[in-house]
Amino acid sequence: MATISPFARPLYVMAKPVGAACNLRCKYCYYLEKSKLFPNEHNTMDDETLERFIRDYIQSQSMQQVLFTWHGGEPMLRPLAFYEKVIELQKRYAGGRTIENSLQTNGTLITDEYAEFFVKNGWLIGVSIDGPKEYHDAYRRSAGGGATFDNVMKGIDILNRYKVEWNAMAVINNLNGSHPLEFYHFFKRIGCRYIQFTPVVDASRLGELTPYSVRPRQWGEFLCRLFDEWVRNDVGKYFIQIFDATLANWCGVAPGVCSLAKYCGHAGVMEHNGNVYSCDHFVYPEYLLGNIKTKGLVEMMYSERQTKFGHDKYDTLPRQCKECKWLFACNGECPKNRLLNTKDGESGLNYLCEGYQMYFEHVAPVMEHMRRNITNVG
């Protein structure tokens, strides 16, 4: 199985079949509040919107391979019949293209019936799990406040039993961020070879960082220690997205992580009612591009407004970033994390800058060695 890198593709729109609805109440979830955007609506995608999306999304692609991603909230709140309808419509509108599907889930609703469907149709499943039980259960709680780790592991066991391809998507916070090797060894023990993780950076309404946010030096140390373990023992056996993306930037090719790319803007998100927004992290009224019922995806995603959104990622960087020797590797990371001022008082410095500088300095000799080897082989 190859790591899917949708953010390196020309046009990519995640779909939210249930909007922000979820059966969990994760402490750091940034999406639950999005339900306030649609106070008078049901949070499920209707058949008309689904068909319009599938038809338009396939027709908007310039590549033979088309990747659909079903996201949430928790997309498995929809019954299996919904995704059977997805397959039916994809076959109807494929037009000779190869269709692939991925689904991001918290893992608690996986059943034998779902697993049979996933393996039959070749779906890749991303499971949100934050490492060992004590770290996962600290912040990933059920709607009733209960622990969720055991239910997630039951879901993973079902996926493994049916040989469904899956990868782990973890959030790095103030707790597991201090235990990189325990975190990494856990995923190796449960047989997960493809790992993606994201640092949680969450500012309160008063502008202060929430207690569960990972700290800059903590993030840097986490990456450095995990990298050392991986590069000594696991290159070519375990695949960690941020290391792949770092190597891509070192080689001058587009990374599979939008946060480390120079520009963004080609990875949008569609809500259950057909509203399309610039990015999953920018689902706010000011970033609404239109609705699929009245506008096409190409029109919205290649609009002047969306193009500016994507180029602003680089163009609005402060001078300190543009003069940094690691600019090629970092590109300012995600704009949502640009919460600090530079030494000169200019706004727009990434909150995790110190940690990323530690990481890039640490991995530079190995990355340069890998780059030379790849170049020589090519």
C-alpha positions as a Python dict, from the first residue, in 0.01 Angstrom:
ca = {
    (1, 'M'): (0, 0, 0),
    (2, 'A'): (136, 341, -93),
    (3, 'T'): (80, 641, 127),
    (4, 'I'): (-197, 848, -30),
    (5, 'S'): (-93, 1211, -73),
    (6, 'P'): (-403, 1397, -186),
    (7, 'F'): (-253, 1737, -111),
    (8, 'A'): (-2, 1691, -393),
    (9, 'R'): (-284, 1660, -648),
    (10, 'P'): (-437, 1935, -865),
    (11, 'L'): (-785, 1952, -712),
    (12, 'Y'): (-901, 1785, -394),
    (13, 'V'): (-1225, 1836, -200),
    (14, 'M'): (-1307, 1640, 113),
    (15, 'A'): (-1673, 1563, 166),
    (16, 'K'): (-1859, 1577, 501),
    (17, 'P'): (-2158, 1338, 478),
    (18, 'V'): (-2277, 1432, 829),
    (19, 'G'): (-2115, 1773, 861),
    (20, 'A'): (-1974, 1822, 1210),
    (21, 'A'): (-2192, 1557, 1378),
    (22, 'C'): (-1993, 1311, 1589),
    (23, 'N'): (-2045, 1052, 1860),
    (24, 'L'): (-1730, 1168, 2043),
    (25, 'R'): (-1640, 1491, 2218),
    (26, 'C'): (-1264, 1511, 2176),
    (27, 'K'): (-1122, 1794, 2383),
    (28, 'Y'): (-930, 1953, 2098),
    (29, 'C'): (-1180, 1897, 1817),
    (30, 'Y'): (-1195, 2204, 1594),
    (31, 'Y'): (-1497, 2088, 1397),
    (32, 'L'): (-1784, 2030, 1639),
    (33, 'E'): (-1852, 2403, 1659),
    (34, 'K'): (-1910, 2416, 1282),
    (35, 'S'): (-2261, 2285, 1339),
    (36, 'K'): (-2344, 2640, 1450),
    (37, 'L'): (-2311, 2746, 1085),
    (38, 'F'): (-2620, 2542, 1002),
    (39, 'P'): (-2854, 2581, 1302),
    (40, 'N'): (-3175, 2508, 1113),
    (41, 'E'): (-3057, 2220, 894),
    (42, 'H'): (-3036, 1845, 920),
    (43, 'N'): (-2672, 1748, 926),
    (44, 'T'): (-2692, 1474, 662),
    (45, 'M'): (-2609, 1502, 295),
    (46, 'D'): (-2910, 1439, 73),
    (47, 'D'): (-2906, 1225, -241),
    (48, 'E'): (-2917, 1523, -477),
    (49, 'T'): (-2612, 1686, -320),
    (50, 'L'): (-2425, 1355, -315),
    (51, 'E'): (-2489, 1289, -683),
    (52, 'R'): (-2394, 1643, -786),
    (53, 'F'): (-2072, 1619, -589),
    (54, 'I'): (-1966, 1281, -726),
    (55, 'R'): (-2044, 1376, -1087),
    (56, 'D'): (-1877, 1718, -1066),
    (57, 'Y'): (-1577, 1596, -868),
    (58, 'I'): (-1495, 1323, -1120),
    (59, 'Q'): (-1544, 1555, -1417),
    (60, 'S'): (-1323, 1823, -1260),
    (61, 'Q'): (-1019, 1597, -1238),
    (62, 'S'): (-728, 1622, -1480),
    (63, 'M'): (-581, 1288, -1369),
    (64, 'Q'): (-684, 931, -1446),
    (65, 'Q'): (-696, 845, -1076),
    (66, 'V'): (-967, 1013, -865),
    (67, 'L'): (-950, 1007, -485),
    (68, 'F'): (-1260, 1067, -274),
    (69, 'T'): (-1219, 1133, 96),
    (70, 'W'): (-1514, 1105, 336),
    (71, 'H'): (-1459, 1300, 653),
    (72, 'G'): (-1642, 1442, 952),
    (73, 'G'): (-1745, 1483, 1221),
    (74, 'E'): (-1782, 1108, 1213),
    (75, 'P'): (-1875, 988, 862),
    (76, 'M'): (-1968, 642, 989),
    (77, 'L'): (-2277, 792, 1149),
    (78, 'R'): (-2423, 741, 801),
    (79, 'P'): (-2558, 390, 741),
    (80, 'L'): (-2377, 151, 510),
    (81, 'A'): (-2648, 209, 249),
    (82, 'F'): (-2518, 564, 201),
    (83, 'Y'): (-2173, 440, 99),
    (84, 'E'): (-2324, 169, -120),
    (85, 'K'): (-2498, 457, -298),
    (86, 'V'): (-2158, 628, -327),
    (87, 'I'): (-2013, 326, -507),
    (88, 'E'): (-2313, 307, -738),
    (89, 'L'): (-2281, 674, -837),
    (90, 'Q'): (-1905, 656, -879),
    (91, 'K'): (-1943, 367, -1121),
    (92, 'R'): (-2211, 557, -1312),
    (93, 'Y'): (-1997, 869, -1360),
    (94, 'A'): (-1643, 722, -1365),
    (95, 'G'): (-1604, 763, -1739),
    (96, 'G'): (-1314, 521, -1750),
    (97, 'R'): (-1129, 678, -1459),
    (98, 'T'): (-994, 481, -1163),
    (99, 'I'): (-1185, 569, -848),
    (100, 'E'): (-1034, 538, -500),
    (101, 'N'): (-1192, 610, -164),
    (102, 'S'): (-1062, 688, 181),
    (103, 'L'): (-1260, 745, 497),
    (104, 'Q'): (-1145, 908, 819),
    (105, 'T'): (-1308, 766, 1132),
    (106, 'N'): (-1268, 765, 1508),
    (107, 'G'): (-1291, 387, 1482),
    (108, 'T'): (-1565, 330, 1739),
    (109, 'L'): (-1843, 242, 1491),
    (110, 'I'): (-1659, -13, 1276),
    (111, 'T'): (-1854, -337, 1229),
    (112, 'D'): (-1802, -660, 1039),
    (113, 'E'): (-2046, -538, 775),
    (114, 'Y'): (-1853, -216, 724),
    (115, 'A'): (-1522, -403, 712),
    (116, 'E'): (-1657, -639, 445),
    (117, 'F'): (-1765, -337, 242),
    (118, 'F'): (-1427, -163, 282),
    (119, 'V'): (-1221, -461, 174),
    (120, 'K'): (-1457, -551, -112),
    (121, 'N'): (-1433, -199, -255),
    (122, 'G'): (-1068, -132, -171),
    (123, 'W'): (-1122, 159, 67),
    (124, 'L'): (-834, 300, 273),
    (125, 'I'): (-940, 381, 629),
    (126, 'G'): (-777, 645, 847),
    (127, 'V'): (-828, 577, 1217),
    (128, 'S'): (-788, 853, 1473),
    (129, 'I'): (-595, 717, 1770),
    (130, 'D'): (-351, 911, 1985),
    (131, 'G'): (-123, 633, 2104),
    (132, 'P'): (-146, 422, 2421),
    (133, 'K'): (-464, 412, 2626),
    (134, 'E'): (-366, 669, 2890),
    (135, 'Y'): (-287, 932, 2625),
    (136, 'H'): (-576, 853, 2394),
    (137, 'D'): (-840, 848, 2668),
    (138, 'A'): (-716, 1173, 2822),
    (139, 'Y'): (-876, 1382, 2548),
    (140, 'R'): (-1076, 1153, 2319),
    (141, 'R'): (-1394, 1098, 2520),
    (142, 'S'): (-1741, 982, 2419),
    (143, 'A'): (-2040, 1215, 2409),
    (144, 'G'): (-2125, 1085, 2756),
    (145, 'G'): (-1774, 1148, 2885),
    (146, 'G'): (-1655, 787, 2879),
    (147, 'A'): (-1324, 641, 2763),
    (148, 'T'): (-1301, 539, 2397),
    (149, 'F'): (-968, 360, 2353),
    (150, 'D'): (-1104, 6, 2396),
    (151, 'N'): (-1377, 64, 2136),
    (152, 'V'): (-1124, 205, 1890),
    (153, 'M'): (-903, -100, 1936),
    (154, 'K'): (-1204, -327, 1875),
    (155, 'G'): (-1257, -142, 1548),
    (156, 'I'): (-892, -183, 1452),
    (157, 'D'): (-909, -555, 1533),
    (158, 'I'): (-1205, -588, 1294),
    (159, 'L'): (-1015, -404, 1019),
    (160, 'N'): (-715, -632, 1071),
    (161, 'R'): (-930, -944, 1072),
    (162, 'Y'): (-1076, -853, 734),
    (163, 'K'): (-739, -726, 606),
    (164, 'V'): (-871, -376, 542),
    (165, 'E'): (-593, -130, 460),
    (166, 'W'): (-574, 141, 724),
    (167, 'N'): (-340, 401, 863),
    (168, 'A'): (-325, 588, 1191),
    (169, 'M'): (-392, 958, 1226),
    (170, 'A'): (-285, 1090, 1564),
    (171, 'V'): (-293, 1427, 1733),
    (172, 'I'): (20, 1525, 1924),
    (173, 'N'): (-66, 1713, 2241),
    (174, 'N'): (91, 1817, 2570),
    (175, 'L'): (75, 1458, 2702),
    (176, 'N'): (182, 1216, 2429),
    (177, 'G'): (419, 1483, 2294),
    (178, 'S'): (652, 1407, 2586),
    (179, 'H'): (666, 1034, 2508),
    (180, 'P'): (766, 996, 2142),
    (181, 'L'): (917, 649, 2169),
    (182, 'E'): (631, 504, 2373),
    (183, 'F'): (395, 660, 2116),
    (184, 'Y'): (586, 514, 1821),
    (185, 'H'): (638, 168, 1970),
    (186, 'F'): (266, 146, 2041),
    (187, 'F'): (185, 181, 1671),
    (188, 'K'): (447, -74, 1581),
    (189, 'R'): (297, -321, 1833),
    (190, 'I'): (-50, -295, 1680),
    (191, 'G'): (87, -351, 1330),
    (192, 'C'): (40, 0, 1194),
    (193, 'R'): (299, 77, 925),
    (194, 'Y'): (157, 410, 801),
    (195, 'I'): (140, 687, 1059),
    (196, 'Q'): (28, 1046, 1021),
    (197, 'F'): (28, 1288, 1311),
    (198, 'T'): (-64, 1651, 1359),
    (199, 'P'): (41, 1888, 1638),
    (200, 'V'): (-254, 2039, 1820),
    (201, 'V'): (-227, 2418, 1846),
    (202, 'D'): (-543, 2566, 1988),
    (203, 'A'): (-583, 2922, 2106),
    (204, 'S'): (-861, 3003, 2350),
    (205, 'R'): (-1106, 3285, 2289),
    (206, 'L'): (-874, 3508, 2493),
    (207, 'G'): (-582, 3427, 2264),
    (208, 'E'): (-405, 3205, 2515),
    (209, 'L'): (-291, 2855, 2420),
    (210, 'T'): (-506, 2581, 2566),
    (211, 'P'): (-336, 2348, 2818),
    (212, 'Y'): (-357, 2049, 2584),
    (213, 'S'): (-169, 2222, 2300),
    (214, 'V'): (178, 2086, 2229),
    (215, 'R'): (457, 2330, 2316),
    (216, 'P'): (715, 2438, 2053),
    (217, 'R'): (1023, 2278, 2210),
    (218, 'Q'): (819, 1973, 2304),
    (219, 'W'): (718, 1937, 1939),
    (220, 'G'): (1078, 1972, 1822),
    (221, 'E'): (1207, 1717, 2071),
    (222, 'F'): (925, 1479, 1982),
    (223, 'L'): (1016, 1489, 1613),
    (224, 'C'): (1390, 1457, 1673),
    (225, 'R'): (1367, 1157, 1905),
    (226, 'L'): (1114, 978, 1688),
    (227, 'F'): (1320, 1047, 1376),
    (228, 'D'): (1634, 899, 1533),
    (229, 'E'): (1447, 582, 1624),
    (230, 'W'): (1292, 557, 1278),
    (231, 'V'): (1607, 625, 1079),
    (232, 'R'): (1810, 371, 1280),
    (233, 'N'): (1561, 86, 1257),
    (234, 'D'): (1264, 140, 1032),
    (235, 'V'): (1339, 319, 703),
    (236, 'G'): (1144, 140, 431),
    (237, 'K'): (944, -61, 686),
    (238, 'Y'): (737, 207, 859),
    (239, 'F'): (616, 521, 684),
    (240, 'I'): (572, 845, 876),
    (241, 'Q'): (410, 1119, 675),
    (242, 'I'): (604, 1418, 805),
    (243, 'F'): (937, 1247, 736),
    (244, 'D'): (826, 1167, 380),
    (245, 'A'): (715, 1529, 333),
    (246, 'T'): (1042, 1664, 471),
    (247, 'L'): (1242, 1451, 229),
    (248, 'A'): (1021, 1567, -58),
    (249, 'N'): (1099, 1931, 20),
    (250, 'W'): (1468, 1847, 46),
    (251, 'C'): (1445, 1698, -303),
    (252, 'G'): (1251, 1993, -441),
    (253, 'V'): (928, 1805, -513),
    (254, 'A'): (577, 1869, -384),
    (255, 'P'): (524, 1721, -37),
    (256, 'G'): (220, 1512, 48),
    (257, 'V'): (138, 1742, 340),
    (258, 'C'): (-24, 2073, 256),
    (259, 'S'): (111, 2239, 573),
    (260, 'L'): (470, 2204, 447),
    (261, 'A'): (396, 2306, 87),
    (262, 'K'): (483, 2652, -46),
    (263, 'Y'): (125, 2720, -157),
    (264, 'C'): (-209, 2566, -70),
    (265, 'G'): (-563, 2631, -190),
    (266, 'H'): (-624, 2317, -396),
    (267, 'A'): (-758, 2117, -100),
    (268, 'G'): (-1107, 2234, -16),
    (269, 'V'): (-1391, 2087, 185),
    (270, 'M'): (-1761, 2040, 112),
    (271, 'E'): (-2016, 2042, 393),
    (272, 'H'): (-2322, 1818, 400),
    (273, 'N'): (-2540, 2089, 242),
    (274, 'G'): (-2306, 2146, -54),
    (275, 'N'): (-2124, 2453, 78),
    (276, 'V'): (-1760, 2452, -34),
    (277, 'Y'): (-1493, 2619, 179),
    (278, 'S'): (-1129, 2704, 114),
    (279, 'C'): (-988, 2451, 362),
    (280, 'D'): (-1096, 2214, 637),
    (281, 'H'): (-933, 2446, 893),
    (282, 'F'): (-1102, 2756, 750),
    (283, 'V'): (-1470, 2665, 751),
    (284, 'Y'): (-1586, 3017, 830),
    (285, 'P'): (-1830, 3242, 641),
    (286, 'E'): (-1550, 3455, 498),
    (287, 'Y'): (-1397, 3146, 331),
    (288, 'L'): (-1719, 3019, 172),
    (289, 'L'): (-1660, 2972, -203),
    (290, 'G'): (-2017, 2883, -296),
    (291, 'N'): (-2251, 2587, -309),
    (292, 'I'): (-2224, 2292, -545),
    (293, 'K'): (-2592, 2327, -633),
    (294, 'T'): (-2525, 2660, -804),
    (295, 'K'): (-2151, 2654, -885),
    (296, 'G'): (-1912, 2395, -1022),
    (297, 'L'): (-1609, 2274, -828),
    (298, 'V'): (-1367, 2398, -1095),
    (299, 'E'): (-1525, 2743, -1085),
    (300, 'M'): (-1494, 2757, -706),
    (301, 'M'): (-1157, 2590, -656),
    (302, 'Y'): (-983, 2781, -937),
    (303, 'S'): (-1148, 3113, -859),
    (304, 'E'): (-940, 3426, -808),
    (305, 'R'): (-1045, 3427, -444),
    (306, 'Q'): (-928, 3070, -381),
    (307, 'T'): (-607, 3126, -576),
    (308, 'K'): (-531, 3422, -352),
    (309, 'F'): (-605, 3212, -44),
    (310, 'G'): (-351, 2954, -161),
    (311, 'H'): (-80, 3204, -251),
    (312, 'D'): (-125, 3400, 71),
    (313, 'K'): (29, 3103, 251),
    (314, 'Y'): (367, 3212, 117),
    (315, 'D'): (307, 3574, 19),
    (316, 'T'): (201, 3688, 368),
    (317, 'L'): (495, 3531, 550),
    (318, 'P'): (687, 3777, 767),
    (319, 'R'): (1036, 3878, 666),
    (320, 'Q'): (1192, 3662, 937),
    (321, 'C'): (1043, 3354, 772),
    (322, 'K'): (1146, 3452, 421),
    (323, 'E'): (1504, 3502, 538),
    (324, 'C'): (1513, 3172, 733),
    (325, 'K'): (1741, 2900, 600),
    (326, 'W'): (1467, 2642, 659),
    (327, 'L'): (1205, 2822, 453),
    (328, 'F'): (1229, 2560, 176),
    (329, 'A'): (1147, 2284, 427),
    (330, 'C'): (883, 2461, 633),
    (331, 'N'): (713, 2726, 417),
    (332, 'G'): (568, 2875, 733),
    (333, 'E'): (370, 2557, 807),
    (334, 'C'): (-9, 2594, 834),
    (335, 'P'): (-147, 2950, 839),
    (336, 'K'): (-384, 2852, 1119),
    (337, 'N'): (-82, 2822, 1351),
    (338, 'R'): (69, 3164, 1275),
    (339, 'L'): (-7, 3314, 1613),
    (340, 'L'): (317, 3485, 1716),
    (341, 'N'): (508, 3801, 1631),
    (342, 'T'): (861, 3794, 1498),
    (343, 'K'): (1163, 3947, 1672),
    (344, 'D'): (1084, 4268, 1484),
    (345, 'G'): (721, 4270, 1597),
    (346, 'E'): (579, 4155, 1263),
    (347, 'S'): (278, 3927, 1291),
    (348, 'G'): (246, 3586, 1125),
    (349, 'L'): (520, 3377, 1289),
    (350, 'N'): (423, 3015, 1338),
    (351, 'Y'): (368, 2915, 1698),
    (352, 'L'): (574, 2597, 1641),
    (353, 'C'): (865, 2774, 1470),
    (354, 'E'): (1118, 2695, 1744),
    (355, 'G'): (1028, 2326, 1733),
    (356, 'Y'): (1048, 2304, 1356),
    (357, 'Q'): (1389, 2472, 1353),
    (358, 'M'): (1514, 2214, 1605),
    (359, 'Y'): (1380, 1934, 1387),
    (360, 'F'): (1519, 2060, 1054),
    (361, 'E'): (1861, 2129, 1204),
    (362, 'H'): (1865, 1779, 1352),
    (363, 'V'): (1758, 1586, 1040),
    (364, 'A'): (1950, 1794, 784),
    (365, 'P'): (2255, 1562, 751),
    (366, 'V'): (2037, 1253, 701),
    (367, 'M'): (1802, 1429, 462),
    (368, 'E'): (2094, 1554, 256),
    (369, 'H'): (2238, 1201, 245),
    (370, 'M'): (1901, 1061, 134),
    (371, 'R'): (1865, 1334, -128),
    (372, 'R'): (2206, 1254, -278),
    (373, 'N'): (2127, 883, -289),
    (374, 'I'): (1794, 946, -462),
    (375, 'T'): (1961, 1178, -713),
    (376, 'N'): (2236, 927, -786),
    (377, 'V'): (1985, 645, -836),
    (378, 'G'): (1775, 868, -1065),
}
